[in-house]
């Protein structure tokens, strides 16, 4: 089931924060949503967890703005979660207990949990719930995803010309790294002043041999202290960002077969020869079409989700037993 995650983060988080049907003890009921209830304790727990999530993601002014309306959004998320759950039942959601069991087995495998007991210990430590409750929430979440995929995402159309226009205007987003191929000749500087002086003299002698027509490849095989001497200093094709910045910078200024000036590091002296430099190619449209579709679908889907939920709310039986303004004050 394909779902654009950023459009659903708060909504799908809601049932993962609290999912109550019948309280075990008498509690103050704030809202009745069809056959479901939202209690004060349940809302408080949901808001606290939402606050914790916001503190992990944001800071400063942005955090203050998110916290300001977190209680209202969390309450609405809980209401909408129940509406989607009921819609899933109406549509005949295919999310079965077997589906949830397979999902749990996947989570265990990904996190190297050998048994259900191992997973349950982790759940109690991180979420404060046992495995049965977690499985219930997984089923609720998958049901919501089913509804939104069927009722919203499958109807969000993006024309091919929109995709291609975005590709043409944003090719740099799909550009592969530049790459180059060089040969290196490395001399160890040594630890003492005498050794370093000797290494520099040797490098000067090698430069003289290069000017005299001797090949860089042969000299690298003869003198280099790097393992690459076995290939005549040839490092093969490499993307930018893999070598020292000073070496890559020097390579970028060379033409094929040209040799750099000496490059000095803490431990070595380098000469490099450019074999070839390849400009950054752009991935073909066909390779990135699916990613562009997802990117362009997202804002359209966000609007479509809100409209769809608005329609569900109008048809639902939502009763505030405590005035909403009072609930939002805490």
N, C-alpha and C positions, 0 to 999 in steps of 0.2 A: 504494500500500500504506500503510495508516494504521498508525502506530506511536506509542505514547506515549513520547516521547523520554526523559523523566527516569527511567523505569523501566528503560531499556536502556542508559544512558550507559556504564557500566563494561563491560557485556557486549559491546556492539557496538564498543566501543573496542578490545577485546582483539585481534581479528584485524587491526585497523589498526595495532596496535603491533608485532605479530610474527605471521607466518604461514609456518611452515616445514613442509616435507614431508620432503625429503632434504638433509641438510647437505652442502655442497661439500667440507668438510674434516672430519676426525675431531673430534667434540665429545662432551662428556659428556651423555648422554641422561638426563634426570631422570624423565620420565613418558612412557608410551606410551598414546595414546588411540585405541582401535581401530587404524587404520592410520597414524595421525599420531604425531609425536614432539614433545616440548617439551624443548629443550636448555637447559643452564645459561646459555649466552650469550643465547639468545632470551628467557629469563625475565628476565635482568638488564636487557636492553634495554627490555623491556616495563615493568618496575618503574621504571626511570629516567624513562621518558616519563610514566608515571602520576604519579610524584612531581612532575614539572615541571608537569603539568596541575593538581595539587592546590595547588601554590604560587601558581599564577595565580588560583585561585578562592577560597582560604581563607587565614586568618591566625590567629595566636594559638592559643588553646586548641582551637578547632575544627580548625585545621590539624594540631595534634599528634594529635588523636583520629583524623583521617583517615589520617595517615601510619602510625599504629600498626598498622593492619591492611591497609595498602595491598598489601603483598607477598602476603598470603594471598588477598585478593580478586582481585588480578591473576592469580595462578596459577589460581584457580577460573574466572576469566573466559576464560582461554586454553583450558582444558579444555572449558568449555561451548560455546565458539565452534566447536570441532571437532565436538562432538556435534550441534550445529545444522546444521553443514555436511553431515554424513552424513545427517541426517534430511531435509534438503532434497533430497538425491539420491534418497532412498527415496520421497519424495512426488512426484518428478518436477518439481522446481523449474522454473518458466518463465523464470528469469533466464538470458538468452542473451548471447552475445558482442555481438550487435546492441544489446541493452538497455544493456549497459555502454558501448558506443561512443556511444550517444545520451546517456548520462549524462555522459560525458567532454565531448562537444560542448556540453552545457548548462553545464558548469563553465567551459569556455573562454569561452563567451558572457558569462556572469555576471561574469567577471573580466577581460574585454577582452583575452584571449589570442588572437592571430591564428592561431597555428599550434600543433601538438603540441609542437614544440621549445620554444616560449615557456612552455607549461605545464610541461614537463619540467624546465626550468631553475628554475622556482618550486618544484616538488616537491623537487628536490635541495637547494634552499636551506632549505626549511622542514622536510621530513621525512627528507631524506637518501636518497631512493629515486628510481628512474626511473619513467617512464610505464608500462612493462609491469607492474612490481610494483604500482603504484598501481591499475591496471585489475584486476589479480587480486584485490586487497583489496576494491575496489568490488563485484566480483562476489560475493565471500564475504559481505560485509555485506548486500547485497540479498537473498541467499539466506536469511540468518538472519531478515531482516525478513519474507520470504515465509512461513517456517515459523511464526514467532510470530503473524503475522496470522491464518493459517489455523487453527493449533492452539490458540491462546490467546485473542487479542482478539476473534475472531468469536464466541466462546462466553461472553464476559463480558457478562452481561445486566444492564441497569439498567431497572427498571420506570418507566413514565411518571409514576406518582404520586410516585416518588422525585425525579424531575427537577423536577416542579412544586412539590413541598415545598421543595426547595432554592431554587428561584426565589423563592418567597414569603418565605423566611427571609433571603435575601441580595439583596434588590432593590437595595440601595445599590451593589452591585458592577456593576449594569447600568444605572445612572442616567447619563443624558447630562448634560453641563455645563449649569449655569444660564445663561441668556442675557438680555440686556437691550438696549434701544434708547434712545439718548440723542441729544440735540443738544448741540453744543458751540459756545461763543463764545470765541475765543482772541485775546488781545492780547499782542503781543511787548513784553517789559519794557524792552528797550533795554540799552545798555551803560553809560551814565552815570547818575549819581544824578538829574540833571534829567530824563532820558528815563523813568526808572522812576517818578519822581513824577508825570509827565504821564500815564503809562499807568494809574496807580492812580486819578487824577482822572477819566480817561475811563471807567474801569470803574464808578466811582461814578455817573457821569452815565447810563450804560447801565442800571444797576440802578434808578435813579430813573425812567427811561422804562418799564422793565418794570412797576414799581409803578403807573405811570400808565396801564397797559393796552396798551402797544405789544407786539406779538408777538415772542417770542424768535427766531422764524424770520426775521422781517424785520430785526431788529437784527443777527443773525449775518451775513446777506447784506451788510449795510451796513458793519459794523465789524470782523468777524473777520479775522485775518491767516492763518487756516488754510485749506488748499485745500477744506475741507468747507463754506466759505462759499457755494459754488456750489449746495449742497443745503440751504441754510438751517441748516447745522450738523449735519444729520442724518447720523449715522455708520452707520445701518442696524443690523440685528441682529448682536450680537457675543456670543460666549461669554466667560464670566468668565476672566480670566487674560491677555487680550490688551491691555488698557490699563493705564496706571499704577495702582498699588494705591490711591493717594489718590483718583483719579477714580472707580474702581469702588466704593470704600468710600462715597464721597459719594452715588453713584447708588443704592446699596442702602438709603440712609436716606430717599430721596424717594418721594413718591407721584406718579402720572402727572400731568404738566403742572407740577409743582413745580420751582423753580429752586434750585440750590445756593448756598451762600455762596461767596465767591471762593476759588479753589484756586490756590496759587502753586507754581510749579516754578522751576528754575534760570533758565529763559529766558522763561517765559510766565506770564500770568495767565489763569485759566479761569473761566467760568461754564458749568454744564451743566444741562440740563433733561431730566428723565426722560420718555420717551414711553411706554414699556411695560417691564415686568419679568416674565419668565416663569420660573416655578419649574422646577427640573431634572426633566424627564420621565424615565420609566423605559422602557427598551426592552421591546417586547412579548415574551412568552414564546417565541413562534415564532422570533423573531430570534436568541435566545440559546440555544435548546434544544440545538443541536449542541455549543456550548462547554461547557454544563453536563454533557452526556453525557460528554464527554472528561474533564472534571474528576472526575466520580464514577467513571468507569471506571478511572482511573489507580490508586488504591489497591487496587481489586479485581484489576486486571491484574498488579500487582506481586506479589501473593500467588499468583496463578494461574501466573505465569511461574516463580516459585521451585518450585512444586509440579510443574510440567511438567518443568523441568530436573532436579529430583530423580528423577523417573521415568526420564528419559533416562539419568541416571548409573547407576541400579540395573541397567539393561539393557545398559549399555555394557561394553566390555573396557578398563578403566582400570588400568594397572599402574604403580606407583611403583617405579622402579629404584633410587632413592635415597629413604630414609624421608622422609615428608612433613615430620616435625618438623625434620629436618636441612635440608631445602630452605628451610623458612620462616625458619631462623636466618640464611640467606644464605651 
